[in-house]
Amino acid sequence: MKRILIVGATSAIAAACARLWAAQGSEFFLVARNNQKLEQTAADLRARGAGKVTLFNMDATDFSAHSAMIEHCIATLRQIDIALVAHGTLPDQKACEDDAELALLELANNGTSVIALMTRLANQFETQRCGTLAVISSVAGDRGRPSNYLYGTAKAAVSTFCEGLRARLFKVGVHVMDIRPGFVATPMTQGLPLPAALVSSAENVAKLIVRGVERKTDTLYAPRFWALIMLIIRHVPQFVFKRLSL
């Protein structure tokens, strides 16, 4: 039986992961800002065989709430075997270009709030000396593209933080996993003109994440073909790249 903390538990990918873990009889501490969706997610997991499911309402950008949430989680689960950090938003790049305050808010949603939360969770895992901290970043962080460089900036910071944190926590038996999905069909991407051949379902990405946690994968491109795509994109010369509309 796994004891699992999920922040951003109502997101499509996180909920799909939880359904797979529920079938194994796992216990959950679910965190999100929408109570109604949290209740619906919890009911679904219980129906699928989950053990105890505890809910906690929190906006992840409220940094002052992080410590209390983790304390409540430990008091409930006693230990965290897996923590999945999955909250975030998909910013409107043009709107962020026009409004610096909005840009900073989106950086908080997708970057600084994740790093703050990981910092506090890392200290808990270091005390435990076991467990897995899995964080959903994005392929967008691999290179700054004009269509979404605000989002990519936040995700690049998260991935770099994961790399350093992984080296720190490896020495005490804790694994840090950087999850980089490509295009995924979720409510967050609904209506976007995405190339159908490159779009995956949340369920398929979840299967890769659950397997990656079991295998202690360091960096998970989901699906795997995104590793090759981003390798190519990273190696496009700058004098060519700046002329592209990606």
Number of C-alpha atoms within 10 A of each C-alpha: 12 17 24 25 26 24 28 24 29 26 21 20 25 24 24 23 22 30 22 19 22 24 15 15 18 21 26 30 25 27 26 22 17 15 15 11 14 23 16 11 21 25 13 16 25 19 12 17 17 23 19 16 21 18 18 17 15 19 18 25 21 11 15 10 14 19 13 10 17 18 12 14 23 16 10 17 19 11 18 25 19 21 22 25 24 24 26 24 14 13 20 15 16 13 11 20 13 10 10 11 11 15 20 15 15 24 24 21 22 29 25 21 23 28 19 17 19 24 13 13 19 20 12 18 23 17 10 15 15 19 23 22 26 27 25 23 31 23 22 23 23 18 18 18 19 15 14 19 19 26 27 24 19 24 27 22 18 24 25 13 17 24 15 11 19 19 13 16 21 14 11 15 14 22 24 28 25 25 28 26 26 23 22 23 19 15 9 14 13 10 9 8 7 13 8 10 7 12 15 17 15 20 19 15 24 22 16 19 29 17 12 20 21 10 9 16 16 17 19 23 23 24 21 14 11 18 19 11 12 18 12 10 15 14 10 12 9 10 8 8 16 13 8 10 8 11
